Every structure is written in C-alpha cells, then in structure tokens.
C-alpha cells in the first residue's frame, strides 16, 4: 500500500504489552563514510489524528540528521483497536515504541 511519506522509510509493526499491534514508520539513515546520526526522535500524534499529521516534523528532524520513529496510537490510523482512552491505556503504546 502506498503512503504519503516521500522520504526513505520502513513500515514497521510492534505489539504492546496488552496485545495491540501498532503501525509505524521508521526513518533511518544509512551510515556511510563520515555520516553521524544524532540519535532517534519518537513522534506521537494527537487525539483523533495519525502519524501522517507529523510528516513535516519527521522530515525536518530526518534532514537534521536524526532517525525518526512515528506510530499510530491504538484505534487511530492503521493500528489495531476500536476504543481510545485519551491517554490512559495509550501509555502502553508509548512504552512499546520506547522499548522498540
């Protein structure tokens, strides 16, 4: 399936501790020569949105030399789930992305 992120990236899926599968994108620099990656930025969208809403920010961080992980919270975008707790159980999503 085509997506709206036009810079090199990988589609990834991770599973939360409570069994939800989260859809995400990983923007990772290929190390060549003297290139130095600064680290990794985790981006999370707001309620009722999805990772596509963060493309501008993700591209900016990537161009500044950072790797980027961005995911759809449960019940958003392409992730599993039908109910959103507006943060309470979504903390499991943040923990799963951080642990990844």
DSSP file (Angstrom, degrees, kcal/mol; ACC not computed):
  #  RESIDUE AA STRUCTURE BP1 BP2  ACC     N-H-->O    O-->H-N    N-H-->O    O-->H-N    TCO  KAPPA ALPHA  PHI   PSI    X-CA   Y-CA   Z-CA
    1    1 A X              0   0    0      0, 0.0     2,-0.1     0, 0.0     0, 0.0   0.000 360.0 360.0 360.0 135.2    0.0    0.0    0.0
    2    2 A X        -     0   0    0      2,-0.0     2,-0.3     1,-0.0     0, 0.0  -0.462 360.0-165.8 -75.9 149.7    1.3    3.5   -0.9
    3    3 A X        -     0   0    0      2,-0.2    -1,-0.0    -2,-0.1     0, 0.0  -0.779  30.8-110.2-130.9 178.7    1.6    6.1    1.8
    4    4 A X  S    S+     0   0    0     -2,-0.3     2,-0.7     2,-0.0    -2,-0.0   0.435  83.2 101.4 -94.1   0.0    2.2    9.8    2.0
    5    5 A X        -     0   0    0      1,-0.1    -2,-0.2     2,-0.0     4,-0.1  -0.779  48.8-173.7 -88.3 116.0    5.7    9.8    3.4
    6    6 A X        +     0   0    0     -2,-0.7     2,-0.2     2,-0.1    -1,-0.1   0.463  55.2  82.4 -96.4  -2.0    8.0   10.5    0.4
    7    7 A X  S    S-     0   0    0      1,-0.1    -2,-0.0     0, 0.0    52,-0.0  -0.669  99.5 -73.9 -97.4 160.6   11.5   10.1    2.1
    8    8 A X  S    S+     0   0    0     -2,-0.2     2,-0.3    19,-0.1    20,-0.2  -0.238  71.3 144.7 -56.3 131.8   13.1    6.6    2.5
    9    9 A X        -     0   0    0     18,-0.2     2,-0.4    -4,-0.1    18,-0.2  -0.975  41.9-124.1-159.7 167.9   11.4    4.7    5.3
   10   10 A X  E     -A   26   0A   0     16,-2.1    16,-2.5    -2,-0.3     2,-0.4  -0.968  21.5-128.7-121.2 136.4   10.3    1.3    6.5
   11   11 A X  E     +A   25   0A   0     -2,-0.4     2,-0.3    14,-0.2    14,-0.2  -0.713  37.6 179.4 -77.9 130.0    6.8    0.2    7.5
   12   12 A X  E     -A   24   0A   0     12,-2.5    12,-2.7    -2,-0.4     2,-0.4  -0.944  20.7-156.9-133.5 157.0    7.0   -1.5   10.9
   13   13 A X  E     -A   23   0A   0     -2,-0.3     2,-0.3    10,-0.2    10,-0.2  -1.000  12.5-178.3-131.2 132.6    4.6   -3.1   13.3
   14   14 A X  E     -A   22   0A   0      8,-1.8     8,-3.2    -2,-0.4     2,-0.4  -0.898  20.2-130.6-125.8 161.1    5.1   -3.5   17.0
   15   15 A X  E     -A   21   0A   0     -2,-0.3     6,-0.2     6,-0.2     2,-0.1  -0.925  16.6-135.3-114.8 135.0    3.0   -5.1   19.7
   16   16 A X    >   -     0   0    0      4,-2.7     3,-2.0    -2,-0.4    77,-0.1  -0.329  32.5-102.2 -78.6 166.8    2.1   -3.5   23.0
   17   17 A X  T 3  S+     0   0    0     75,-0.3    -1,-0.1     1,-0.3    76,-0.0   0.789 124.0  52.7 -60.1 -28.4    2.2   -5.4   26.3
   18   18 A X  T 3  S-     0   0    0      2,-0.1    -1,-0.3    74,-0.0    -2,-0.0   0.218 125.6 -99.0 -97.3  15.9   -1.6   -5.7   26.2
   19   19 A X  S <  S+     0   0    0     -3,-2.0     2,-0.3     1,-0.3    -2,-0.1   0.542  72.8 139.4  91.8   9.2   -1.6   -7.2   22.7
   20   20 A X        -     0   0    0     60,-0.1    -4,-2.7    59,-0.0     2,-0.5  -0.699  45.9-135.8 -87.8 138.8   -2.4   -4.3   20.3
   21   21 A X  E     -A   15   0A   0     -2,-0.3    59,-2.7    -6,-0.2     2,-0.4  -0.829  19.0-158.2 -94.2 126.4   -0.5   -4.1   17.0
   22   22 A X  E     -A   14   0A   0     -8,-3.2    -8,-1.8    -2,-0.5     2,-0.4  -0.887   7.5-140.5-108.2 133.5    0.7   -0.6   16.2
   23   23 A X  E     +A   13   0A   0     -2,-0.4    49,-2.5    49,-0.3     2,-0.3  -0.726  34.5 158.3 -91.1 138.4    1.5    0.5   12.7
   24   24 A X  E     -AB  12  71A   0    -12,-2.7   -12,-2.5    -2,-0.4     2,-0.4  -0.935  36.5-124.4-151.2 174.1    4.5    2.8   12.2
   25   25 A X  E     -AB  11  70A   0     45,-2.7    45,-2.2    -2,-0.3     2,-0.5  -0.977  15.8-156.9-123.5 139.4    7.2    4.2   10.0
   26   26 A X  E     -AB  10  69A   0    -16,-2.5   -16,-2.1    -2,-0.4     2,-0.7  -0.977   2.3-165.9-117.3 120.3   10.9    4.1   10.7
   27   27 A X  E     + B   0  68A   0     41,-3.1    41,-2.5    -2,-0.5     2,-0.5  -0.918  20.7 172.9-104.4 109.3   13.1    6.7    9.1
   28   28 A X        -     0   0    0     -2,-0.7     2,-0.1    39,-0.2    39,-0.1  -0.971  27.7-131.2-128.2 128.2   16.7    5.5    9.4
   29   29 A X        -     0   0    0     -2,-0.5     2,-0.6    36,-0.1     8,-0.1  -0.452  21.2-126.3 -71.6 145.0   19.8    7.0    7.9
   30   30 A X        -     0   0    0     -2,-0.1     2,-0.5     2,-0.0     5,-0.1  -0.841  27.5-125.1 -90.6 123.9   22.2    4.6    6.2
   31   31 A X        +     0   0    0     -2,-0.6     2,-0.4     3,-0.0     5,-0.1  -0.577  41.5 163.4 -75.2 121.1   25.7    5.1    7.7
   32   32 A X    >   -     0   0    0     -2,-0.5     3,-2.3     0, 0.0     2,-0.0  -0.997  54.0 -43.5-138.4 133.0   28.2    5.9    5.0
   33   33 A X  T 3  S-     0   0    0     -2,-0.4    -2,-0.0     1,-0.3     0, 0.0  -0.242 125.0  -7.8  56.0-121.1   31.7    7.4    5.5
   34   34 A X  T 3  S+     0   0    0      2,-0.1    -1,-0.3    -3,-0.0    -3,-0.0   0.323  94.4 132.3 -94.7   6.8   31.7   10.3    7.9
   35   35 A X    <   -     0   0    0     -3,-2.3     2,-0.5    -5,-0.1    30,-0.0  -0.350  37.9-164.0 -60.5 135.8   27.9   10.5    8.4
   36   36 A X        -     0   0    0     -5,-0.1     2,-0.4    -2,-0.0    -2,-0.1  -0.984  11.3-145.0-126.9 123.0   26.9   10.7   12.0
   37   37 A X        -     0   0    0     -2,-0.5    29,-0.2     1,-0.1     3,-0.1  -0.722   7.4-149.7 -84.3 133.5   23.4   10.1   13.2
   38   38 A X        -     0   0    0     27,-2.4     2,-0.3    -2,-0.4    28,-0.2   0.758  52.6 -86.4 -76.0 -25.5   22.5   12.3   16.1
   39   39 A X        -     0   0    0     26,-0.5    28,-2.7     2,-0.0     2,-0.4  -0.987  55.0 -55.5 150.1-155.2   20.1    9.8   17.8
   40   40 A X  E     -c   67   0A   0     -2,-0.3     2,-0.5    26,-0.2    28,-0.2  -0.978  32.7-155.9-130.4 139.2   16.4    8.9   17.5
   41   41 A X  E     -c   68   0A   0     26,-2.6    28,-2.6    -2,-0.4     2,-0.5  -0.941   9.1-151.6-110.7 130.8   13.3   11.0   17.8
   42   42 A X  E     -c   69   0A   0     -2,-0.5     2,-0.4    26,-0.2    28,-0.2  -0.914  14.2-163.7-101.6 124.3   10.0    9.4   18.7
   43   43 A X  E     -c   70   0A   0     26,-2.8    28,-1.0    -2,-0.5     2,-0.4  -0.923   6.7-173.3-113.8 133.9    6.9   11.3   17.3
   44   44 A X  E     -c   71   0A   0     -2,-0.4    28,-0.1    26,-0.2     6,-0.0  -0.990  16.3-136.4-127.8 131.2    3.4   10.8   18.6
   45   45 A X        -     0   0    0     26,-0.6     6,-0.1    -2,-0.4     3,-0.1  -0.252  25.8-103.3 -78.9 169.0    0.3   12.3   17.1
   46   46 A X    >   -     0   0    0      4,-0.2     3,-1.7     1,-0.2    27,-0.1  -0.303  53.5 -62.5 -86.4 174.3   -2.6   13.9   18.9
   47   47 A X  T 3  S+     0   0    0      1,-0.3    -1,-0.2    -2,-0.1     3,-0.1  -0.310 122.6  13.9 -59.6 133.6   -6.1   12.5   19.7
   48   48 A X  T 3  S+     0   0    0      1,-0.3    -1,-0.3    -3,-0.1     2,-0.1   0.553 113.6  90.3  79.3   8.3   -8.1   11.8   16.6
   49   49 A X    <   -     0   0    0     -3,-1.7    28,-0.3    27,-0.0     2,-0.3  -0.285  61.0-142.1-115.3-161.2   -5.1   12.1   14.3
   50   50 A X    >   -     0   0    0     26,-0.1     3,-1.8    -2,-0.1     4,-0.2  -0.945  39.0 -82.3-158.1 177.2   -2.5    9.7   12.9
   51   51 A X  G >  S+     0   0    0     -2,-0.3     3,-2.1     1,-0.3    21,-0.1   0.762 116.6  71.3 -61.3 -26.5    1.2    9.6   12.0
   52   52 A X  G >  S+     0   0    0      1,-0.3     3,-1.4     2,-0.2    -1,-0.3   0.786  86.6  66.9 -60.9 -25.4    0.7   11.3    8.6
   53   53 A X  G <  S+     0   0    0     -3,-1.8    -1,-0.3     1,-0.3     3,-0.2   0.632  99.1  53.0 -68.8 -11.8    0.0   14.5   10.5
   54   54 A X  G <> S+     0   0    0     -3,-2.1     4,-2.9    -4,-0.2    -1,-0.3   0.220  72.9 108.2-107.8  13.3    3.6   14.5   11.6
   55   55 A X  H <> S+     0   0    0     -3,-1.4     4,-2.8     1,-0.2     5,-0.2   0.903  78.2  51.0 -61.1 -43.3    5.3   14.2    8.2
   56   56 A X  H  > S+     0   0    0     -4,-0.2     4,-2.0     1,-0.2    -1,-0.2   0.941 114.8  43.2 -59.8 -47.5    6.6   17.8    8.1
   57   57 A X  H  > S+     0   0    0      2,-0.2     4,-2.5     1,-0.2     5,-0.2   0.912 113.7  51.5 -64.7 -43.4    8.2   17.4   11.6
   58   58 A X  H  X S+     0   0    0     -4,-2.9     4,-2.5     1,-0.2    -2,-0.2   0.918 110.4  48.3 -61.1 -44.7    9.5   14.0   10.8
   59   59 A X  H  X S+     0   0    0     -4,-2.8     4,-2.6    -5,-0.2    -1,-0.2   0.890 110.6  52.1 -63.8 -39.2   11.2   15.2    7.6
   60   60 A X  H  X S+     0   0    0     -4,-2.0     4,-1.3    -5,-0.2    -2,-0.2   0.942 111.9  44.7 -62.9 -47.9   12.7   18.2    9.3
   61   61 A X  H  <>S+     0   0    0     -4,-2.5     5,-2.2     1,-0.2     3,-0.3   0.912 113.4  51.6 -62.4 -41.8   14.3   16.0   12.1
   62   62 A X  H ><5S+     0   0    0     -4,-2.5     3,-1.7     1,-0.2    -2,-0.2   0.923 108.5  50.1 -60.6 -45.6   15.5   13.5    9.5
   63   63 A X  H 3<5S+     0   0    0     -4,-2.6    -1,-0.2     1,-0.3    -2,-0.2   0.754 105.2  58.8 -66.5 -23.5   17.1   16.2    7.4
   64   64 A X  T 3<5S-     0   0    0     -4,-1.3    -1,-0.3    -3,-0.3    -2,-0.2   0.409 129.7 -94.3 -84.8   1.8   18.8   17.5   10.6
   65   65 A X  T < 5S+     0   0    0     -3,-1.7   -27,-2.4     1,-0.3   -26,-0.5   0.586  83.1 127.9 101.3  11.6   20.5   14.1   11.0
   66   66 A X      < -     0   0    0     -5,-2.2    -1,-0.3   -29,-0.2     2,-0.2  -0.766  55.1-130.7 -99.4 145.4   18.1   12.3   13.3
   67   67 A X  E     - c   0  40A   0    -28,-2.7   -26,-2.6    -2,-0.3     2,-0.4  -0.638  31.2-150.6 -80.0 153.9   16.5    8.9   12.9
   68   68 A X  E     -Bc  27  41A   0    -41,-2.5   -41,-3.1    -2,-0.2     2,-0.4  -0.991  18.9-168.1-135.9 136.0   12.7    9.0   13.5
   69   69 A X  E     +Bc  26  42A   0    -28,-2.6   -26,-2.8    -2,-0.4     2,-0.4  -0.989  15.3 175.1-116.4 131.9   10.0    6.6   14.7
   70   70 A X  E     -Bc  25  43A   0    -45,-2.2   -45,-2.7    -2,-0.4     2,-0.3  -0.995   4.1-179.9-140.3 133.0    6.4    7.5   14.3
   71   71 A X  E     -Bc  24  44A   0    -28,-1.0   -26,-0.6    -2,-0.4     2,-0.5  -0.872  30.6-117.7-130.7 157.8    3.4    5.4   15.1
   72   72 A X        -     0   0    0    -49,-2.5   -49,-0.3    -2,-0.3     3,-0.1  -0.854  37.9-125.7 -88.9 128.7   -0.4    5.4   15.0
   73   73 A X    >   -     0   0    0     -2,-0.5     3,-1.5     1,-0.2     6,-0.4  -0.266  45.7 -72.2 -63.6 162.4   -1.8    5.1   18.5
   74   74 A X  T 3  S+     0   0    0      1,-0.3     7,-0.2     4,-0.1    -1,-0.2  -0.251 124.0  19.9 -54.3 145.2   -4.4    2.2   19.1
   75   75 A X  T 3  S+     0   0    0      5,-2.1     2,-0.3     1,-0.2    -1,-0.3   0.679 111.9  95.9  63.2  20.2   -7.7    3.0   17.4
   76   76 A X  S X  S-     0   0    0     -3,-1.5     3,-2.1     4,-0.3    -1,-0.2  -0.972  87.9 -25.6-134.8 151.0   -6.0    5.5   15.1
   77   77 A X  T 3  S-     0   0    0     -2,-0.3   -27,-0.1   -28,-0.3    -2,-0.0  -0.179 123.5 -22.2  52.0-128.7   -4.7    5.3   11.6
   78   78 A X  T 3  S+     0   0    0    -55,-0.1    -1,-0.3     2,-0.0     2,-0.1   0.261 108.2 109.5-100.6  10.5   -3.6    1.7   10.7
   79   79 A X  S <  S-     0   0    0     -3,-2.1   -57,-0.2    -6,-0.4    -4,-0.1  -0.460  73.8 -98.8 -83.3 160.1   -3.2    0.4   14.2
   80   80 A X  S    S+     0   0    0    -59,-2.7    -5,-2.1    -2,-0.1    -4,-0.3  -0.276  71.9  72.7 -72.5 160.9   -5.5   -2.1   15.9
   81   81 A X        -     0   0    0     -7,-0.2     3,-0.1    -6,-0.2    -6,-0.0  -0.140  51.4-141.8 116.2 154.7   -8.3   -1.2   18.3
   82   82 A X  S    S+     0   0    0      1,-0.1     2,-0.4    -2,-0.1    -1,-0.1   0.471  79.6  61.7-122.6 -11.5  -11.7    0.4   18.4
   83   83 A X        -     0   0    0      2,-0.0     2,-0.4     0, 0.0    -1,-0.1  -0.944  57.9-160.4-126.4 143.2  -11.6    2.4   21.6
   84   84 A X        -     0   0    0     -2,-0.4    -9,-0.1    -9,-0.1    -3,-0.0  -0.969   9.4-166.0-120.3 134.3   -9.4    5.3   22.8
   85   85 A X    >   -     0   0    0     -2,-0.4     3,-0.9     0, 0.0    -1,-0.1   0.299  45.5-117.6 -99.3   8.3   -9.0    6.2   26.4
   86   86 A X  T 3  S-     0   0    0      1,-0.2   -39,-0.1     2,-0.1    -2,-0.0   0.861  85.6 -27.2  55.2  40.2   -7.4    9.6   25.5
   87   87 A X  T 3> S+     0   0    0      0, 0.0     4,-0.9     0, 0.0    -1,-0.2  -0.057 114.4  94.3 125.5 -33.9   -4.2    8.7   27.2
   88   88 A X  T X4 S+     0   0    0     -3,-0.9     3,-0.6     1,-0.2     4,-0.2   0.973 105.6  18.9 -61.3 -60.9   -4.7    6.1   30.0
   89   89 A X  T >> S+     0   0    0      1,-0.2     3,-1.8     2,-0.2     4,-0.5   0.704 113.0  75.2 -82.8 -18.3   -4.1    2.9   28.0
   90   90 A X  H 3> S+     0   0    0      1,-0.3     4,-1.9     2,-0.2     3,-0.4   0.689  77.2  77.4 -66.4 -15.6   -2.2    4.7   25.3
   91   91 A X  H <X S+     0   0    0     -4,-0.9     4,-2.3    -3,-0.6    -1,-0.3   0.834  87.9  59.4 -59.3 -30.8    0.6    5.0   27.7
   92   92 A X  H <> S+     0   0    0     -3,-1.8     4,-2.2     2,-0.2   -75,-0.3   0.865 102.5  52.4 -63.1 -35.6    1.2    1.3   26.8
   93   93 A X  H  X S+     0   0    0     -4,-0.5     4,-2.4    -3,-0.4    -2,-0.2   0.933 109.0  48.0 -65.5 -46.3    1.6    2.4   23.2
   94   94 A X  H  X S+     0   0    0     -4,-1.9     4,-2.7     1,-0.2    -2,-0.2   0.921 112.2  50.0 -60.3 -44.3    4.3    5.0   24.2
   95   95 A X  H  X S+     0   0    0     -4,-2.3     4,-2.7     1,-0.2    -1,-0.2   0.905 109.8  50.6 -62.0 -42.8    6.1    2.4   26.3
   96   96 A X  H  X S+     0   0    0     -4,-2.2     4,-1.8     2,-0.2    -1,-0.2   0.910 112.3  46.3 -63.0 -42.8    6.1   -0.2   23.4
   97   97 A X  H  < S+     0   0    0     -4,-2.4    -2,-0.2     2,-0.2    -1,-0.2   0.925 113.3  49.6 -65.8 -43.6    7.5    2.4   21.0
   98   98 A X  H  < S+     0   0    0     -4,-2.7    -2,-0.2     1,-0.2    -1,-0.2   0.924 111.9  48.1 -60.1 -45.1   10.1    3.5   23.5
   99   99 A X  H  <        0   0    0     -4,-2.7    -1,-0.2     1,-0.3    -2,-0.2   0.823 360.0 360.0 -65.9 -31.4   11.2   -0.2   24.2
  100  100 A X     <        0   0    0     -4,-1.8    -1,-0.3    -5,-0.2    -2,-0.2   0.514 360.0 360.0 -60.0 360.0   11.4   -0.9   20.5
